[in-house]
Amino acid sequence: MKIGITCYPVYGGSGVVATELGKALAARGHCIHFIAYSIPFRLGHLQENIFFHEVNVNAYPLFEYPPYTLNLTSKIVDTVKFAELDILHMHYAIPHATSAVLARQILASEGIHIPVVTTLHGTDITIIGQDPSFAPVVNYSINESDGVTAVSEYLKRETAELGDITADIEVIPNFIDTARFRPMQKDHFKQALCPNGEKLLVHVSNFRPVKRAIDVVEIFYQIHELGYGVKLLMVGDGPDRAAAEHRARELGVEADVRFLGKQDPVEEILSIADVFLMPSGSETFGLAALEAMSCGVPVVVSDIGGLPELVINGESGYLCELGDLEAFTRAVRRLLDDEDLLASMSITARARAVEHFDTDIIVPHYESYYEQIMDRLTSPV
């Protein structure tokens, strides 16, 4: 198949999933065309059957804000025609699905018929979809897609509750390359960061307010104050990074907290972690937690959204009530106090990732779904 994929190319879960999906599909023999305003963060070097089409956003004096949705539509039309794509896969309802639906209409007027699959990732539904100024466009873009997937049962329910969604939604969870994200021996790296045998806590996110990076620092402070030998790595960047750094200085733990910025490959950092912290206020799946689990790291996360579908409480990690920093602290302490429990959860976390969320398990679901949607388009009514 010749597959067009559009995603946000920045550091974040949806872009990572879309990029890894494209790479995995290419490895399985498909021809992948990424259409975006910049090369996706995780794409790396282009391969023989992976192509990138840049969406140029021109600034005209007439427009106060450049019309990216229309620029994307034009680029989709151009790419479908000249690369002879079989199907479009849009990650996020707006503007990506919106542009694809419009592009499909333009192409149909020229006798070219191409199906559009839209994958919902989270904030396109939980935030944007509930904004009255966007809701009609979100609803239309979803309903007009030929196929719609969601990354969790939770997100499927949230989408249905918008009220005006008539599309059937297929749940295909996020996935991970468990051969890449695996436990690795990085003793020299761990020794450099934790010279006195300290335990290492890790947080990875895009540091948006919903990720509650400041809460991570607060949890670490509570553990630190109880006399545990611990260090904290904060991986990623975003609007709350400066505030989190400032809070670490206010609490006097800045010497034991390191802010590393965006890191790739992040699996090398996860491999030396003892506990992964994610006190997020909203997670429709929790890809960063899955990456940690695949590296054999128990996770302590909020009991919200799609995380209960990923984390089995008390086996692969702990689910804590949103905002209950004391509960997060207790869960981390439980792991730090019991080496056998820590080791057992490490094994279980890794096993859950491998057995349920490996690339080779999930990507065939997408292939099958593409075929189903294309068959529906060509089958007589």
BELDA-V445286 format. One line per field, one symbol per residue. phi: phi as a letter, one per 30 degrees, with the letter a starting at -180 (. if undefined). psi: psi as a letter, one per 40 degrees, with the letter a starting at -180 (. if undefined). Layout:
# BELDA-V445286
phi = ???
psi = ???
This chain:
# BELDA-V445286
phi = .cccbbaddcdleddddddddddddddcjdccbdbadadeecdiddcecbbbcdddcdccedcdbedeedddedddeddddcchdcacbccjdbdddedddddddddddciccbdcccccclddcdcddcdedcedddedddddddbbbbdadededdddddjcccddccdbddbadddddbdbdbdddddddbdciddccbbbachdeddhdddeddddedddddjddbbbccckaldcdddddddddedicddcbbccidbbdddddddcdcbccbdedabdbjddddddeddicdcbbddbhddddccdeicclbcbeeiddddddddddedddbdddedddedddddddddbbdedcdeeddeddedddddddcddd
psi = ihhhhhiheihidddddddddddddddeeihhhhhieihidedaiiidfhihhhhhhhhiddhdhhgdddddddddddddddefidihhhhhdhedddddddddddddeeehhhihhhhhdceeddcddehdeddddddddddeidihiieiddddddddeddeheihhhhhiiiigeddgihihfdddddddgdffiihiihhaefiddefdddddddddddddeeihiihhhhaiadeddddddddddefeddehhheahhhhedddddeidihhgfiehhecfddddddddefhiihiigibededdhhhedeahhihhegddddddddddddegddddddddddddddddddeidedddddddddddddddddeii.
